[in-house]
Amino acid sequence: MAIRSPGEPEFRRPPSYPPDDTHQEAAYLKALAEKQRPVRIKLMDSEVVSGWIEYYDRRMIRLTREGAPNLFIYKHDIAYIAEEPVHRPIVDTRHVSRPAAAEPTAVEPADPTE
């Protein structure tokens, strides 16, 4: 402990603040863009648009849509981005025909003379 004279203010470190940007948003948008995952974007005015993210930067994203014009959307206009579920065909295995099993072969006993 340091010696200080009476009346001298104690040295205190300023409180540490969390970082302004953790870069998680950029990592998430990059993953969505690379995989071309379908997303649903709800805008601040409650409008919902769907497509996939083709490009993003600090201020906006480009949403590519099928059968509709592509959109450049400012990030401050986005309420949230949600991934659309990927639809996979459901296979019913109860009614799938399977090849008949081969008949079992008889195992010959070992020859004790050998």
C-alpha positions in Angstrom: 0.0 0.0 0.0 1.4 3.4 -1.0 1.9 6.1 1.6 0.0 9.3 1.0 -0.3 12.5 2.9 -3.5 13.4 4.5 -5.9 15.3 2.3 -4.4 13.8 -0.9 -7.1 12.3 -3.0 -7.0 8.5 -3.4 -6.2 7.4 -7.0 -9.0 5.5 -8.5 -9.3 4.0 -11.9 -12.1 5.2 -14.1 -14.9 2.5 -14.5 -14.4 0.4 -17.5 -17.2 0.5 -20.1 -18.2 -2.3 -22.3 -17.1 -2.1 -25.9 -19.4 -0.2 -28.3 -19.2 -3.1 -30.9 -18.6 -6.8 -30.2 -18.5 -7.6 -34.0 -21.2 -10.3 -33.4 -23.6 -8.6 -35.8 -21.1 -8.6 -38.6 -20.3 -12.3 -38.0 -24.0 -13.2 -38.0 -24.7 -11.3 -41.2 -21.6 -12.8 -42.8 -22.8 -16.4 -42.0 -26.3 -15.6 -43.3 -24.9 -14.2 -46.5 -22.4 -17.0 -47.1 -25.0 -19.7 -46.6 -27.7 -17.7 -48.4 -30.1 -18.6 -45.6 -33.7 -17.3 -46.1 -34.5 -14.6 -43.7 -37.6 -12.6 -42.7 -36.9 -8.9 -41.8 -39.4 -6.9 -39.8 -39.0 -3.2 -40.4 -39.7 -0.5 -37.8 -43.0 0.4 -39.6 -44.2 -3.3 -39.1 -43.7 -4.3 -42.7 -42.2 -7.8 -43.2 -40.0 -8.7 -46.2 -38.4 -12.0 -47.0 -35.4 -13.1 -49.0 -31.7 -13.7 -48.4 -28.9 -11.3 -47.5 -26.5 -10.9 -50.4 -24.5 -7.9 -49.1 -24.1 -5.9 -45.9 -22.0 -3.1 -44.6 -21.9 -0.8 -41.6 -25.2 1.0 -42.4 -27.3 -1.2 -44.6 -28.0 -4.7 -46.0 -29.0 -5.8 -49.5 -32.0 -8.3 -49.4 -32.3 -10.4 -52.6 -35.8 -11.6 -53.3 -37.3 -14.0 -55.8 -40.1 -12.6 -58.0 -39.7 -9.1 -56.4 -37.2 -6.3 -56.6 -34.1 -6.5 -54.5 -34.0 -4.1 -51.5 -31.3 -2.0 -49.9 -32.4 -1.6 -46.3 -30.8 0.8 -43.7 -30.1 -1.0 -40.5 -31.7 1.7 -38.4 -35.0 0.8 -40.2 -34.8 -2.9 -39.1 -36.7 -4.1 -36.0 -35.3 -7.6 -36.3 -34.0 -10.3 -38.6 -35.2 -13.9 -38.2 -34.0 -16.9 -40.1 -36.7 -18.8 -42.0 -36.9 -22.5 -41.2 -35.4 -24.7 -43.9 -38.0 -27.1 -45.2 -36.8 -30.6 -45.7 -39.0 -33.3 -47.2 -40.5 -35.6 -44.7 -39.9 -39.3 -45.4 -42.4 -41.8 -44.0 -40.3 -44.9 -43.3 -43.3 -47.0 -42.4 -44.4 -47.6 -46.0 -41.1 -47.8 -47.7 -40.6 -51.2 -49.4 -37.4 -52.8 -48.4 -35.6 -55.6 -50.2 -36.3 -59.1 -48.9 -33.7 -60.4 -46.5 -31.4 -63.1 -47.9 -32.1 -66.6 -46.6 -29.8 -67.5 -43.7 -27.0 -69.8 -44.6 -26.3 -72.9 -42.5 -23.0 -72.9 -40.7 -21.1 -76.1 -41.1 -19.5 -77.5 -37.9 -15.8 -77.4 -37.8 -14.1 -80.7 -38.9 -12.3 -82.1 -35.8 -9.9 -84.1 -38.1 -8.3 -81.0 -39.5 
